Amino acid sequence: MKLNNKVGIIVDSLGLPIREGLVRAKSLGADGVQIYAVSGEMAPENLSAQSRIEMKQFMKDIDLEISALCGDLAGHGFQDQVVNPSKIEKSKRILDLAVDLGTNIVTTHIGIIPNDANSPVYAAMQAACEELSVYARSMDAYFAVETGPETAATLKQFLDSLSTNGVSVNFDPANMVMVTGDDPVAGIKLLKDYVVHTHVKDGIRYKEVDPRLVYGALGFEAMDHEKIAEMVATGEYFREVPLGEGQVDFNAYFAALQEIGYDGYLTIEREVKQQPEEDIALALRYINQFR
């Protein structure tokens, strides 16, 4: 097996100012980067038309691509129909920014999809994602839902209910292993028609956990990346580990990606903050064994 996929880094994981981080990502050997675009310097409201042109040129000058923007708005995803209109509007503006910067993918969390397709929460999520899906496809683009909060089968059923594939999948095998206990190899095959971006991450599951405690839900604490990182570090339920040291079978997983014809980015995500650059460099070396 020989992978031909490009490899990316979530540049924010390096903990550097954005342009410094981009240069560092390139020096580490990345082909591209994923960038958080919800708040701060890279938020759509903070980047003028001229700033977008300049950022795109800066990326071109250092020969680096954007694999995707991260538009994760946290909270309860799109479970709450009261706040959904503002979240939908913000998501659209992040997608506009993505297209301006040269990518057509925005990754996000939409909240945990209920098992009951007749529930009000399911309906609220479905309506929000339908609107985002139609908007994305009008631009030949995608909102990519990150795997982990529910099983691949539940996610597929939800995506199949939408009128277009403008809401698709950002596949994260470690989230499946750590939270739902789902099989990433079976999952990638089941979701093959929707996978437009991937995260490369590894993890270990120690015991079963209610996904609502990890990702939040109405009636539970809202989702927050700091809280998730704390749960990872504590290691009571699961732990994120360097590539090849966890329960993701990357030989089988990468083979499954090839089998479904996935030719997009393998983007390294490292949410443990102690030595991010060292861990990312290690991950790059690990993936390069397959290239």
Secondary structure by P-SEA (a helix, b strand, c coil): ccccbbbbcccccccccaaaaaaaaaaaccccccccccccccccccccaaaaaaaaaaaaaacccccbbbbcccccccccccaaaaaaaaaaaaaaaaaaacccbbbbbccccccccccaaaaaaaaaaaaaaaaaaaacccbbbbcccccaaaaaaaaaacccccccccccaaaaaccccccaaaaaaaacccccbbbbbbbcccccccccccccccccccccaaaaaaaaaaccccccccccccccaaaaaaaaaaaacccccbbbbbcccccaaaaaaaaaaaaaaac
